[in-house]
Amino acid sequence: MGDEDLFSKAMSVVRPIAQSDKANIEKPKPRKEILKKRTHSVAASPVQHEHMETEHDEEAWILKTSGISREKMKQLGAGKPPIDIEIDLHGMTRNEALLTLEKMLEAAVDEKYRVLCIVHGRGLHSQGKPVLKEMVYQWLKSGPYARHILAAIPTPYTGGGSCLVLLRRNRPR
């Protein structure tokens, strides 16, 4: 019996999957479309808060200091510069997450890291609003290390479950 015969025999018992049993997987949006939407939402109607602008809508949570160009925001979303460290806050309480963020940001500033990825989750298990996600963005905006942060954007293709944070090159005085 040849390979083709063996294959035909093995395939004779195969049946198509019923439509109801098939997984429904959404394809990710093309990167250009995401960056275009994000760039538009940054410019839409930013709200001033101390030294950072904030834009909140269903898909975009963006923080940026004045003077950060659209091009720099696009580069951050495209992975340039690359991520230096990832901080995963899944399963932590609000207080544990705050302590971890403070410790990790202090280390990142000391090590002169440029880009952090903070995994906070989308808040699917939170009652009402996403607890960690809101806490992270609020802390980045007004916490003890806010002066070190140039921008924070949702990480592409994560559905808003993490953010990329761009840090200043040098410690501000």
Secondary structure, 3 states (H helix, E strand, C coil): CCHHHHHHHHHCCCCCCCHHHCCCCCCCCCHHHHHHHHHHHHHHCCEEECCEEEEECCCCEEEEECCCCHHHHHHHHCCCCCCCEEEECCCCCHHHHHHHHHHHHHHHHHCCCCEEEEECCCCCCCCCCCHHHHHHHHHHHHCCCHHHEEEEEECCCCCCCEEEEEECCCCCC
